[in-house]
Amino acid sequence: MRNAVRYHPRRWLSRCFRGACIGLVLAIGTTWLGVSYDFPTDAAILSGMNAPECASVRAVPAGSRLAAPLPDSDLCLSFFLYRVSFANAADDAQSYRTWVLEQRVGEFWQLIGYVLILWFAALCCIALVAAAVKRLIRSLRHEHRPGSGI
């Protein structure tokens, strides 16, 4: 007795939809991980912000590259480079973390459009390949049917 597998179009469509959603979530997650890698929270900057010997760096106006002398302490060097490089550089840890998060979100919204276009293109390619394989399997089954004269 042959064990017949019934074709359920809704089950197949549901699986395809779940696969597309999983691909979408992976694309969004990968984009966020890439953005987090591009804009890390630097521990050296945070330790310089919290160190009492870096008070002179904290007093330096943000974005003043040429007006500020280099700090004597190596602990303050990363904090100094951050402070003089950006015109809106924060001088406390919470503001710095907020600034990093804003940079991440901004970069994410710049990239997500391209990522979604690539996701859709990959989805279309997978659908075309699946349709071609399905058509090939159907044609092979039709040729090898008993009584087809071949």
N, C-alpha and C positions, 0 to 999 in steps of 0.2 A: 504494500500500500504506500502510495506516495504522499509525503507530508507537504501539503500545499501551503505556500506562504501567500497570504492575501495581501494585496496592494491597498494601502490606505493613504489616499492623497493628503488628508489632513495631518496624519502622523508625519509624513515626509515633509510637508510644508512647515510643520511645527519644529522639526529638527533643523531645517534650513534656517528658520527664523532664530532659533536658539544659537545656532552657530554664528550667524551674522551678529547677534547681540554680544556674544562672547568676544568675537573679533573686534567689535566696537569698543568694548570695555578694555580690552588689551591695548588697543591703539591709544585710547585716552590715558590709560595708566602708564604706558611707555613714554608718552609725551610728557606727562607730569614728572616721571623719574628723570628724564633727560633735562628738563628745566631745573629740577632740584640739583642735578649734578652741575649744571652751568652756573647756578647761583647758590653756592653753599654758604652756610653760616660759619664764618671763620672763627675758630676757637682762639686764635692768637689776637684777633681784634677784640673779642669779648674780654679776654684776660687783660689786655691793655686798658680797656675802658674801666675795669674794676680795680686796677692797680693804683695805689695812692701816688706812686712816683711818676705817673703819667698825667698829673694835674696840669702840667704846662702844655701838654698836647691837647688836652680837653679845652684849654683856654684859647688855643689857636683858632682863628676864624675858619670856618669850613670853606674849602676851595681856594685857599691862599697858598698857592704852590711856591711862589718865589719869596714870600715875606716871612716864612717860618724857618727857623734853623732846625737841623736834624736833632732828634733827642739823643741823650747820652746812653740811655738804657736800651738794650736789645728787646726787652719786653714791650717797649712802647713803639718800636719801629713799625710793626704792621698797623697798629692803630693810627700812627702818624700818617702813613701812606694812604690809608683809607680816608682820613680826615682832610688831607689836603687835595685829594683827587676829585672829590665830589663837592659841588656847591651846596648841596643839601645834606651833607654828611651829619649823622647823628652823633651825640656825645654820650649817650647812655645805652645800655644793653637792650632795653625794651624797644626803643625807637629804631635801633639797628635791626633787630629781628623783624619789626614791622616793615622797614625799608626793604629788607631781603625778600620778604613775602610779597610785597608790591612788585618787585622786579620779577619774581617768579610768575606771578599771575599775569603780568603784562606780556612776558615772553610766551606763556602758555596760550594766550588769546591770539598772539601773532602766528603761532605754529599750528594751532588746532584746525584751521581751515585747510591747510595743505595736507595734514594728516587725514582728515575726513575725505578729501578728494582721493588720496592714495588708497584708503580703506574701501571706498566705493569702486575704484578701478580694480582692486584685487578681488572684490566680491563679484564683479561682473566677469572677470576672467575665470574665476572658479565656476561660476554658473555656466559659462560657455563651454568649458572643458567637461563639466558634468553632463550637459546636454549632448555634447558630441559622443561621450562614452556611452550614454544611454542609447543614443541612436545606433551606434556601432553594435552594441549588444543585441538590440532588437533585430537589426539586419542579419546578424550572425545566427540568431535563434530562428529567424524566418527561413534562412537558407538550409538549415540542418533539420527541419521538421520532417517527420516521417510522412511520406505521401506527397512530398513537394516535387517529386520527379527527378531529383538529383541523386 
